[in-house]
Amino acid sequence: MKNNFTLMDTAPYGFELLVHPFETSTAQPVFPKNWEERANQFKKLTILRSFQCPYVEVATQNIIEGANTLGLEVKVIDFKSKEELMEQSPTPYGIFSVVFKGKLVTFHRLTVHSVIKKLKEHLD
């Protein structure tokens, strides 16, 4: 803010979109508003990822190992384009998300122990 950025939009989980406009005639960016709808389309345990971070593979393996411990199948979706990410990601952080039963489980790398604990919260 001290460098003249303006808060343009917010999204769930504490995301903020800050903009430093170079010209006022350009349309300003905004976040989508359908985050729940995006997450709700994934009923099975699903990892959505793009390889923009070297820790995505470790994060993925931890989810798979934790899920296997609980007898859960895991679906992995690798975003192949910006358009896929922009249409499907359940958070503005399009690098890594885990969704189960239509609810966001995490968008952070977790230990296997933490994965098991979080997934148990979502089991009925």
VOPABA-235602 format. One record per residue: residue number from 1; x, y, z of N, C-alpha, C in turn; residue in three letters. Coordinates in nm, 3 decimals, padded with zeros to 5 digits. Each point is the difference from the previous one (the first is absolute). Example, Ala and Ser with C-alpha at 12.3 -4.5 7.8 and 13.67 -1.06 7.14 Angstrom:
BEGIN
@resi=1 n.px=01.319 n.py=-00.569 n.pz=00.780 ca.px=-00.089 ca.py=00.119 ca.pz=00.000 c.px=00.090 c.py=00.120 c.pz=00.000 resn=ALA .
@resi=2 n.px=-00.035 n.py=00.105 n.pz=-00.072 ca.px=00.082 ca.py=00.119 ca.pz=00.006 c.px=-00.077 c.py=00.109 c.pz=00.073 resn=SER .
END
This chain:
BEGIN
@resi=1 n.px=00.083 n.py=-00.118 n.pz=00.000 ca.px=-00.083 ca.py=00.118 ca.pz=00.000 c.px=00.089 c.py=00.126 c.pz=00.000 resn=MET .
@resi=2 n.px=00.112 n.py=-00.009 n.pz=00.070 ca.px=00.087 ca.py=00.117 ca.pz=00.007 c.px=00.064 c.py=00.031 c.pz=-00.136 resn=LYS .
@resi=3 n.px=-00.005 n.py=-00.094 n.pz=-00.092 ca.px=00.053 ca.py=00.021 ca.pz=-00.136 c.px=-00.111 c.py=00.027 c.pz=-00.101 resn=ASN .
@resi=4 n.px=-00.112 n.py=00.048 n.pz=00.050 ca.px=-00.113 ca.py=00.042 ca.pz=-00.083 c.px=-00.075 c.py=-00.115 c.pz=-00.069 resn=ASN .
@resi=5 n.px=00.004 n.py=-00.117 n.pz=00.061 ca.px=-00.085 ca.py=-00.107 ca.pz=-00.049 c.px=-00.138 c.py=00.020 c.pz=00.060 resn=PHE .
@resi=6 n.px=-00.101 n.py=-00.047 n.pz=-00.072 ca.px=-00.138 ca.py=00.013 ca.pz=00.044 c.px=-00.060 c.py=-00.138 c.pz=00.016 resn=THR .
@resi=7 n.px=-00.075 n.py=-00.021 n.pz=00.108 ca.px=-00.070 ca.py=-00.126 ca.pz=00.019 c.px=-00.119 c.py=-00.002 c.pz=-00.095 resn=LEU .
@resi=8 n.px=00.005 n.py=-00.090 n.pz=-00.098 ca.px=-00.106 ca.py=-00.009 ca.pz=-00.101 c.px=-00.108 c.py=-00.100 c.pz=00.036 resn=MET .
@resi=9 n.px=00.041 n.py=-00.111 n.pz=00.065 ca.px=-00.096 ca.py=-00.106 ca.pz=00.025 c.px=00.054 c.py=-00.091 c.pz=00.109 resn=ASP .
@resi=10 n.px=-00.088 n.py=-00.078 n.pz=00.059 ca.px=00.038 ca.py=-00.102 ca.pz=00.097 c.px=-00.068 c.py=-00.131 c.pz=-00.036 resn=THR .
@resi=11 n.px=00.053 n.py=-00.108 n.pz=00.053 ca.px=-00.057 ca.py=-00.133 ca.pz=-00.022 c.px=00.010 c.py=-00.077 c.pz=00.132 resn=ALA .
@resi=12 n.px=-00.075 n.py=-00.109 n.pz=00.012 ca.px=00.008 ca.py=-00.079 ca.pz=00.122 c.px=00.143 c.py=-00.043 c.pz=00.031 resn=PRO .
@resi=13 n.px=00.022 n.py=-00.033 n.pz=00.125 ca.px=00.128 ca.py=-00.049 ca.pz=00.051 c.px=00.106 c.py=00.109 c.pz=00.006 resn=TYR .
@resi=14 n.px=-00.045 n.py=00.126 n.pz=00.003 ca.px=00.092 ca.py=00.112 ca.pz=00.021 c.px=00.073 c.py=00.051 c.pz=-00.123 resn=GLY .
@resi=15 n.px=-00.044 n.py=-00.038 n.pz=-00.118 ca.px=00.066 ca.py=00.049 ca.pz=-00.121 c.px=-00.040 c.py=00.145 c.pz=-00.028 resn=PHE .
@resi=16 n.px=00.098 n.py=00.080 n.pz=-00.039 ca.px=-00.025 ca.py=00.139 ca.pz=-00.038 c.px=00.065 c.py=00.027 c.pz=-00.135 resn=GLU .
@resi=17 n.px=-00.069 n.py=00.073 n.pz=-00.082 ca.px=00.050 ca.py=00.039 ca.pz=-00.131 c.px=00.040 c.py=00.146 c.pz=00.006 resn=LEU .
@resi=18 n.px=00.131 n.py=00.024 n.pz=-00.003 ca.px=00.053 ca.py=00.136 ca.pz=00.004 c.px=00.045 c.py=00.039 c.pz=-00.140 resn=LEU .
@resi=19 n.px=-00.029 n.py=00.124 n.pz=-00.038 ca.px=00.029 ca.py=00.046 ca.pz=-00.136 c.px=00.070 c.py=00.136 c.pz=00.008 resn=VAL .
@resi=20 n.px=00.096 n.py=00.015 n.pz=-00.088 ca.px=00.065 ca.py=00.130 ca.pz=-00.018 c.px=-00.027 c.py=00.040 c.pz=-00.145 resn=HIS .
@resi=21 n.px=-00.111 n.py=00.071 n.pz=-00.024 ca.px=-00.039 ca.py=00.030 ca.pz=-00.139 c.px=00.096 c.py=00.099 c.pz=-00.065 resn=PRO .
@resi=22 n.px=00.034 n.py=-00.028 n.pz=-00.124 ca.px=00.083 ca.py=00.090 ca.pz=-00.077 c.px=-00.084 c.py=00.102 c.pz=-00.076 resn=PHE .
@resi=23 n.px=-00.123 n.py=-00.038 n.pz=-00.027 ca.px=-00.093 ca.py=00.092 ca.pz=-00.067 c.px=-00.141 c.py=-00.028 c.pz=00.049 resn=GLU .
@resi=24 n.px=-00.081 n.py=00.099 n.pz=00.004 ca.px=-00.135 ca.py=-00.015 ca.pz=00.055 c.px=-00.100 c.py=-00.052 c.pz=-00.102 resn=THR .
@resi=25 n.px=00.033 n.py=00.003 n.pz=-00.128 ca.px=-00.095 ca.py=-00.043 ca.pz=-00.102 c.px=-00.005 c.py=-00.152 c.pz=-00.014 resn=SER .
@resi=26 n.px=00.095 n.py=-00.072 n.pz=00.058 ca.px=00.004 ca.py=-00.145 ca.pz=-00.010 c.px=-00.096 c.py=-00.062 c.pz=00.102 resn=THR .
@resi=27 n.px=-00.072 n.py=-00.103 n.pz=-00.042 ca.px=-00.090 ca.py=-00.071 ca.pz=00.092 c.px=00.082 c.py=-00.061 c.pz=00.113 resn=ALA .
@resi=28 n.px=-00.048 n.py=00.015 n.pz=00.121 ca.px=00.073 ca.py=-00.049 ca.pz=00.116 c.px=-00.033 c.py=-00.148 c.pz=00.025 resn=GLN .
@resi=29 n.px=00.097 n.py=-00.076 n.pz=00.044 ca.px=-00.023 ca.py=-00.144 ca.pz=00.024 c.px=-00.086 c.py=-00.023 c.pz=00.124 resn=PRO .
@resi=30 n.px=-00.069 n.py=-00.112 n.pz=00.000 ca.px=-00.081 ca.py=-00.043 ca.pz=00.113 c.px=00.012 c.py=-00.151 c.pz=00.014 resn=VAL .
@resi=31 n.px=-00.029 n.py=-00.050 n.pz=00.118 ca.px=-00.006 ca.py=-00.144 ca.pz=00.022 c.px=-00.135 c.py=-00.052 c.pz=-00.046 resn=PHE .
@resi=32 n.px=-00.006 n.py=-00.126 n.pz=-00.041 ca.px=-00.130 ca.py=-00.062 ca.pz=-00.025 c.px=-00.079 c.py=-00.004 c.pz=00.131 resn=PRO .
@resi=33 n.px=-00.128 n.py=-00.022 n.pz=-00.010 ca.px=-00.086 ca.py=-00.005 ca.pz=00.120 c.px=-00.055 c.py=-00.140 c.pz=00.026 resn=LYS .
@resi=34 n.px=00.034 n.py=-00.097 n.pz=-00.083 ca.px=-00.061 ca.py=-00.133 ca.pz=00.009 c.px=00.092 c.py=-00.105 c.pz=00.064 resn=ASN .
@resi=35 n.px=00.068 n.py=00.036 n.pz=00.109 ca.px=00.094 ca.py=-00.092 ca.pz=00.063 c.px=-00.068 c.py=-00.126 c.pz=00.051 resn=TRP .
@resi=36 n.px=-00.114 n.py=00.012 n.pz=00.066 ca.px=-00.071 ca.py=-00.117 ca.pz=00.052 c.px=-00.045 c.py=-00.092 c.pz=-00.114 resn=GLU .
@resi=37 n.px=-00.051 n.py=00.059 n.pz=-00.107 ca.px=-00.042 ca.py=-00.078 ca.pz=-00.116 c.px=00.118 c.py=-00.078 c.pz=-00.059 resn=GLU .
@resi=38 n.px=00.115 n.py=00.063 n.pz=-00.007 ca.px=00.119 ca.py=-00.067 ca.pz=-00.053 c.px=00.038 c.py=-00.119 c.pz=00.086 resn=ARG .
@resi=39 n.px=00.004 n.py=00.019 n.pz=00.132 ca.px=00.037 ca.py=-00.109 ca.pz=00.090 c.px=-00.105 c.py=-00.110 c.pz=-00.001 resn=ALA .
@resi=40 n.px=-00.125 n.py=00.037 n.pz=-00.009 ca.px=-00.110 ca.py=-00.095 ca.pz=00.009 c.px=-00.002 c.py=-00.101 c.pz=-00.114 resn=ASN .
@resi=41 n.px=00.066 n.py=00.028 n.pz=-00.109 ca.px=-00.001 ca.py=-00.094 ca.pz=-00.112 c.px=00.090 c.py=-00.122 c.pz=00.026 resn=GLN .
@resi=42 n.px=00.081 n.py=00.005 n.pz=00.105 ca.px=00.093 ca.py=-00.109 ca.pz=00.030 c.px=-00.049 c.py=-00.074 c.pz=00.125 resn=PHE .
@resi=43 n.px=-00.066 n.py=-00.112 n.pz=-00.021 ca.px=-00.053 ca.py=-00.078 ca.pz=00.112 c.px=00.105 c.py=-00.098 c.pz=00.053 resn=LYS .
@resi=44 n.px=00.077 n.py=-00.060 n.pz=-00.089 ca.px=00.106 ca.py=-00.091 ca.pz=00.041 c.px=00.121 c.py=00.084 c.pz=00.042 resn=LYS .
@resi=45 n.px=00.089 n.py=-00.062 n.pz=00.074 ca.px=00.123 ca.py=00.069 ca.pz=00.041 c.px=00.079 c.py=00.036 c.pz=-00.125 resn=LEU .
@resi=46 n.px=00.018 n.py=00.129 n.pz=-00.022 ca.px=00.061 ca.py=00.049 ca.pz=-00.124 c.px=00.111 c.py=00.099 c.pz=00.031 resn=THR .
@resi=47 n.px=00.112 n.py=-00.021 n.pz=-00.065 ca.px=00.113 ca.py=00.093 ca.pz=00.007 c.px=00.002 c.py=00.075 c.pz=-00.132 resn=ILE .
@resi=48 n.px=-00.004 n.py=00.132 n.pz=00.009 ca.px=00.010 ca.py=00.085 ca.pz=-00.119 c.px=00.134 c.py=00.072 c.pz=00.009 resn=LEU .
@resi=49 n.px=00.079 n.py=-00.007 n.pz=-00.107 ca.px=00.134 ca.py=00.055 ca.pz=00.011 c.px=00.053 c.py=00.050 c.pz=-00.132 resn=ARG .
@resi=50 n.px=00.096 n.py=00.090 n.pz=00.011 ca.px=00.081 ca.py=00.044 ca.pz=-00.113 c.px=00.143 c.py=00.004 c.pz=00.050 resn=SER .
@resi=51 n.px=00.093 n.py=-00.033 n.pz=-00.084 ca.px=00.139 ca.py=-00.014 ca.pz=00.045 c.px=00.075 c.py=00.131 c.pz=-00.008 resn=PHE .
@resi=52 n.px=-00.039 n.py=00.092 n.pz=00.085 ca.px=00.069 ca.py=00.128 ca.pz=00.011 c.px=00.085 c.py=00.005 c.pz=00.125 resn=GLN .
@resi=53 n.px=00.003 n.py=-00.108 n.pz=00.075 ca.px=00.073 ca.py=-00.005 ca.pz=00.127 c.px=00.068 c.py=-00.136 c.pz=00.010 resn=CYS .
@resi=54 n.px=00.125 n.py=-00.004 n.pz=00.044 ca.px=00.070 ca.py=-00.129 ca.pz=00.008 c.px=-00.055 c.py=-00.093 c.pz=00.107 resn=PRO .
@resi=55 n.px=-00.085 n.py=00.050 n.pz=00.091 ca.px=-00.052 ca.py=-00.084 ca.pz=00.108 c.px=-00.136 c.py=-00.062 c.pz=-00.032 resn=TYR .
@resi=56 n.px=-00.054 n.py=00.025 n.pz=-00.118 ca.px=-00.131 ca.py=-00.055 ca.pz=-00.037 c.px=00.002 c.py=-00.153 c.pz=00.003 resn=VAL .
@resi=57 n.px=00.106 n.py=-00.060 n.pz=-00.047 ca.px=00.006 ca.py=-00.147 ca.pz=-00.004 c.px=00.004 c.py=-00.057 c.pz=00.142 resn=GLU .
@resi=58 n.px=00.078 n.py=00.060 n.pz=00.089 ca.px=00.005 ca.py=-00.046 ca.pz=00.139 c.px=-00.137 c.py=00.017 c.pz=00.065 resn=VAL .
@resi=59 n.px=-00.063 n.py=00.113 n.pz=-00.022 ca.px=-00.133 ca.py=00.026 ca.pz=00.055 c.px=-00.101 c.py=-00.104 c.pz=-00.050 resn=ALA .
@resi=60 n.px=00.009 n.py=-00.032 n.pz=-00.128 ca.px=-00.089 ca.py=-00.100 ca.pz=-00.060 c.px=00.023 c.py=-00.137 c.pz=00.062 resn=THR .
@resi=61 n.px=00.124 n.py=-00.041 n.pz=00.013 ca.px=00.032 ca.py=-00.131 ca.pz=00.057 c.px=-00.048 c.py=-00.011 c.pz=00.145 resn=GLN .
@resi=62 n.px=00.010 n.py=00.108 n.pz=00.076 ca.px=-00.048 ca.py=-00.002 ca.pz=00.139 c.px=-00.152 c.py=-00.021 c.pz=00.006 resn=ASN .
@resi=63 n.px=-00.073 n.py=00.065 n.pz=-00.091 ca.px=-00.146 ca.py=-00.019 ca.pz=-00.006 c.px=-00.032 c.py=-00.144 c.pz=-00.037 resn=ILE .
@resi=64 n.px=00.067 n.py=-00.052 n.pz=-00.100 ca.px=-00.025 ca.py=-00.137 ca.pz=-00.045 c.px=00.031 c.py=-00.100 c.pz=00.111 resn=ILE .
@resi=65 n.px=00.111 n.py=00.018 n.pz=00.069 ca.px=00.036 ca.py=-00.092 ca.pz=00.108 c.px=-00.103 c.py=00.005 c.pz=00.114 resn=GLU .
@resi=66 n.px=-00.040 n.py=00.119 n.pz=00.037 ca.px=-00.101 ca.py=00.014 ca.pz=00.105 c.px=-00.133 c.py=-00.061 c.pz=-00.042 resn=GLY .
@resi=67 n.px=-00.039 n.py=00.025 n.pz=-00.125 ca.px=-00.126 ca.py=-00.056 ca.pz=-00.051 c.px=00.005 c.py=-00.152 c.pz=-00.005 resn=ALA .
@resi=68 n.px=00.113 n.py=-00.055 n.pz=-00.043 ca.px=00.015 ca.py=-00.146 ca.pz=-00.004 c.px=-00.014 c.py=-00.061 c.pz=00.139 resn=ASN .
@resi=69 n.px=00.053 n.py=00.068 n.pz=00.101 ca.px=-00.013 ca.py=-00.047 ca.pz=00.139 c.px=-00.146 c.py=-00.012 c.pz=00.040 resn=THR .
@resi=70 n.px=-00.082 n.py=00.092 n.pz=-00.051 ca.px=-00.143 ca.py=-00.001 ca.pz=00.031 c.px=-00.084 c.py=-00.077 c.pz=-00.101 resn=LEU .
@resi=71 n.px=00.064 n.py=-00.060 n.pz=-00.100 ca.px=-00.072 ca.py=-00.077 ca.pz=-00.100 c.px=-00.075 c.py=00.085 c.pz=-00.100 resn=GLY .
@resi=72 n.px=00.047 n.py=00.121 n.pz=-00.024 ca.px=-00.065 ca.py=00.092 ca.pz=-00.094 c.px=00.074 c.py=00.005 c.pz=-00.133 resn=LEU .
@resi=73 n.px=-00.075 n.py=00.004 n.pz=-00.108 ca.px=00.059 ca.py=00.020 ca.pz=-00.132 c.px=00.024 c.py=00.148 c.pz=-00.022 resn=GLU .
@resi=74 n.px=00.102 n.py=00.030 n.pz=-00.079 ca.px=00.035 ca.py=00.139 ca.pz=-00.028 c.px=00.001 c.py=00.022 c.pz=-00.151 resn=VAL .
@resi=75 n.px=-00.065 n.py=00.107 n.pz=-00.041 ca.px=00.005 ca.py=00.042 ca.pz=-00.140 c.px=00.093 c.py=00.122 c.pz=-00.007 resn=LYS .
@resi=76 n.px=00.089 n.py=00.001 n.pz=-00.098 ca.px=00.093 ca.py=00.112 ca.pz=-00.018 c.px=-00.032 c.py=00.067 c.pz=-00.132 resn=VAL .
@resi=77 n.px=-00.023 n.py=00.130 n.pz=00.006 ca.px=-00.024 ca.py=00.079 ca.pz=-00.120 c.px=00.116 c.py=00.097 c.pz=-00.017 resn=ILE .
@resi=78 n.px=00.072 n.py=-00.015 n.pz=-00.110 ca.px=00.109 ca.py=00.092 ca.pz=-00.032 c.px=-00.052 c.py=00.104 c.pz=-00.098 resn=ASP .
@resi=79 n.px=00.002 n.py=00.125 n.pz=00.044 ca.px=-00.041 ca.py=00.107 ca.pz=-00.090 c.px=00.101 c.py=00.011 c.pz=-00.112 resn=PHE .
@resi=80 n.px=-00.050 n.py=00.001 n.pz=-00.123 ca.px=00.087 ca.py=00.007 ca.pz=-00.116 c.px=00.002 c.py=00.139 c.pz=-00.064 resn=LYS .
@resi=81 n.px=-00.091 n.py=00.085 n.pz=00.044 ca.px=-00.006 ca.py=00.134 ca.pz=-00.057 c.px=-00.050 c.py=00.100 c.pz=00.104 resn=SER .
@resi=82 n.px=00.027 n.py=00.124 n.pz=-00.026 ca.px=-00.049 ca.py=00.107 ca.pz=00.086 c.px=-00.153 c.py=-00.002 c.pz=00.004 resn=LYS .
@resi=83 n.px=-00.062 n.py=-00.029 n.pz=-00.113 ca.px=-00.146 ca.py=-00.001 ca.pz=-00.008 c.px=-00.060 c.py=-00.108 c.pz=00.092 resn=GLU .
@resi=84 n.px=00.059 n.py=-00.120 n.pz=00.000 ca.px=-00.048 ca.py=-00.105 ca.pz=00.090 c.px=00.010 c.py=00.044 c.pz=00.146 resn=GLU .
@resi=85 n.px=00.113 n.py=00.055 n.pz=00.034 ca.px=00.021 ca.py=00.046 ca.pz=00.137 c.px=-00.101 c.py=00.108 c.pz=00.037 resn=LEU .
@resi=86 n.px=-00.019 n.py=00.096 n.pz=-00.089 ca.px=-00.091 ca.py=00.112 ca.pz=00.028 c.px=-00.145 c.py=-00.046 c.pz=00.012 resn=MET .
@resi=87 n.px=-00.036 n.py=-00.109 n.pz=-00.064 ca.px=-00.138 ca.py=-00.049 ca.pz=00.004 c.px=-00.026 c.py=-00.098 c.pz=00.115 resn=GLU .
@resi=88 n.px=00.103 n.py=-00.074 n.pz=00.043 ca.px=-00.023 ca.py=-00.110 ca.pz=00.093 c.px=00.059 c.py=00.016 c.pz=00.140 resn=GLN .
@resi=89 n.px=00.104 n.py=00.079 n.pz=00.015 ca.px=00.066 ca.py=00.009 ca.pz=00.129 c.px=-00.097 c.py=00.048 c.pz=00.108 resn=SER .
@resi=90 n.px=-00.006 n.py=-00.068 n.pz=00.114 ca.px=-00.092 ca.py=00.039 ca.pz=00.106 c.px=00.051 c.py=00.114 c.pz=00.089 resn=PRO .
@resi=91 n.px=00.119 n.py=00.050 n.pz=-00.028 ca.px=00.054 ca.py=00.116 ca.pz=00.071 c.px=00.082 c.py=00.083 c.pz=-00.100 resn=THR .
@resi=92 n.px=00.032 n.py=00.123 n.pz=00.035 ca.px=00.088 ca.py=00.078 ca.pz=-00.087 c.px=00.141 c.py=-00.058 c.pz=-00.009 resn=PRO .
@resi=93 n.px=00.037 n.py=-00.085 n.pz=00.095 ca.px=00.131 ca.py=-00.064 ca.pz=-00.002 c.px=-00.010 c.py=-00.123 c.pz=-00.087 resn=TYR .
@resi=94 n.px=00.025 n.py=00.014 n.pz=-00.128 ca.px=-00.022 ca.py=-00.107 ca.pz=-00.096 c.px=00.108 c.py=-00.103 c.pz=-00.009 resn=GLY .
@resi=95 n.px=00.099 n.py=00.006 n.pz=00.085 ca.px=00.112 ca.py=-00.093 ca.pz=-00.008 c.px=-00.033 c.py=-00.135 c.pz=00.061 resn=ILE .
@resi=96 n.px=-00.076 n.py=-00.001 n.pz=00.110 ca.px=-00.028 ca.py=-00.125 ca.pz=00.070 c.px=-00.126 c.py=00.017 c.pz=00.085 resn=PHE .
@resi=97 n.px=-00.096 n.py=-00.088 n.pz=-00.019 ca.px=-00.121 ca.py=-00.004 ca.pz=00.084 c.px=-00.044 c.py=-00.144 c.pz=00.015 resn=SER .
@resi=98 n.px=-00.059 n.py=-00.029 n.pz=00.115 ca.px=-00.057 ca.py=-00.132 ca.pz=00.025 c.px=-00.145 c.py=00.020 c.pz=00.040 resn=VAL .
@resi=99 n.px=-00.089 n.py=-00.070 n.pz=-00.071 ca.px=-00.144 ca.py=00.010 ca.pz=00.025 c.px=-00.054 c.py=-00.140 c.pz=00.026 resn=VAL .
@resi=100 n.px=-00.091 n.py=-00.008 n.pz=00.098 ca.px=-00.062 ca.py=-00.128 ca.pz=00.034 c.px=-00.145 c.py=00.026 c.pz=00.037 resn=PHE .
@resi=101 n.px=-00.090 n.py=-00.071 n.pz=-00.064 ca.px=-00.144 ca.py=00.013 ca.pz=00.023 c.px=-00.046 c.py=00.144 c.pz=-00.017 resn=LYS .
@resi=102 n.px=00.055 n.py=00.067 n.pz=-00.101 ca.px=-00.042 ca.py=00.135 ca.pz=-00.032 c.px=00.054 c.py=00.108 c.pz=00.092 resn=GLY .
@resi=103 n.px=00.093 n.py=-00.035 n.pz=00.087 ca.px=00.056 ca.py=00.097 ca.pz=00.095 c.px=00.152 c.py=00.006 c.pz=-00.017 resn=LYS .
@resi=104 n.px=00.052 n.py=00.120 n.pz=00.008 ca.px=00.145 ca.py=00.018 ca.pz=-00.005 c.px=00.062 c.py=-00.058 c.pz=00.126 resn=LEU .
@resi=105 n.px=00.096 n.py=-00.089 n.pz=-00.016 ca.px=00.072 ca.py=-00.059 ca.pz=00.112 c.px=00.123 c.py=00.085 c.pz=00.031 resn=VAL .
@resi=106 n.px=00.074 n.py=00.035 n.pz=-00.103 ca.px=00.121 ca.py=00.081 ca.pz=00.019 c.px=00.049 c.py=00.055 c.pz=-00.134 resn=THR .
@resi=107 n.px=00.076 n.py=00.106 n.pz=00.009 ca.px=00.077 ca.py=00.047 ca.pz=-00.116 c.px=00.146 c.py=00.017 c.pz=00.042 resn=PHE .
@resi=108 n.px=00.034 n.py=-00.064 n.pz=00.112 ca.px=00.137 ca.py=-00.001 ca.pz=00.052 c.px=00.053 c.py=-00.143 c.pz=-00.001 resn=HIS .
@resi=109 n.px=00.132 n.py=-00.012 n.pz=-00.004 ca.px=00.063 ca.py=-00.131 ca.pz=00.015 c.px=-00.019 c.py=-00.045 c.pz=00.144 resn=ARG .
@resi=110 n.px=-00.041 n.py=-00.125 n.pz=00.019 ca.px=-00.022 ca.py=-00.056 ca.pz=00.133 c.px=00.088 c.py=-00.122 c.pz=00.019 resn=LEU .
@resi=111 n.px=00.031 n.py=-00.031 n.pz=00.126 ca.px=00.066 ca.py=-00.126 ca.pz=00.031 c.px=-00.103 c.py=-00.112 c.pz=-00.016 resn=THR .
@resi=112 n.px=00.047 n.py=-00.123 n.pz=-00.009 ca.px=-00.092 ca.py=-00.113 ca.pz=-00.013 c.px=-00.092 c.py=-00.006 c.pz=00.123 resn=VAL .
@resi=113 n.px=00.055 n.py=00.022 n.pz=00.118 ca.px=-00.080 ca.py=00.000 ca.pz=00.123 c.px=-00.111 c.py=00.105 c.pz=-00.007 resn=HIS .
@resi=114 n.px=00.033 n.py=00.120 n.pz=-00.047 ca.px=-00.099 ca.py=00.107 ca.pz=-00.011 c.px=-00.106 c.py=-00.031 c.pz=-00.106 resn=SER .
@resi=115 n.px=00.042 n.py=-00.066 n.pz=-00.107 ca.px=-00.095 ca.py=-00.041 ca.pz=-00.104 c.px=-00.103 c.py=-00.094 c.pz=00.060 resn=VAL .
@resi=116 n.px=00.045 n.py=-00.100 n.pz=00.073 ca.px=-00.091 ca.py=-00.097 ca.pz=00.060 c.px=-00.097 c.py=00.071 c.pz=00.095 resn=ILE .
@resi=117 n.px=00.052 n.py=00.088 n.pz=00.082 ca.px=-00.083 ca.py=00.073 ca.pz=00.095 c.px=-00.106 c.py=00.084 c.pz=-00.072 resn=LYS .
@resi=118 n.px=00.040 n.py=00.074 n.pz=-00.104 ca.px=-00.095 ca.py=00.084 ca.pz=-00.074 c.px=-00.104 c.py=-00.084 c.pz=-00.073 resn=LYS .
@resi=119 n.px=00.042 n.py=-00.109 n.pz=-00.063 ca.px=-00.094 ca.py=-00.083 ca.pz=-00.073 c.px=-00.102 c.py=-00.065 c.pz=00.093 resn=LEU .
@resi=120 n.px=00.045 n.py=-00.040 n.pz=00.119 ca.px=-00.094 ca.py=-00.058 ca.pz=00.097 c.px=-00.111 c.py=00.098 c.pz=00.037 resn=LYS .
@resi=121 n.px=00.032 n.py=00.130 n.pz=-00.001 ca.px=-00.102 ca.py=00.102 ca.pz=00.029 c.px=-00.110 c.py=00.001 c.pz=-00.105 resn=GLU .
@resi=122 n.px=00.032 n.py=-00.046 n.pz=-00.121 ca.px=-00.096 ca.py=00.003 ca.pz=-00.111 c.px=-00.071 c.py=-00.133 c.pz=-00.022 resn=HIS .
@resi=123 n.px=00.040 n.py=-00.103 n.pz=00.075 ca.px=-00.067 ca.py=-00.130 ca.pz=-00.015 c.px=-00.129 c.py=-00.002 c.pz=00.080 resn=LEU .
@resi=124 n.px=-00.103 n.py=-00.056 n.pz=-00.057 ca.px=-00.129 ca.py=-00.011 ca.pz=00.071 c.px=-00.027 c.py=-00.141 c.pz=00.043 resn=ASP .
END
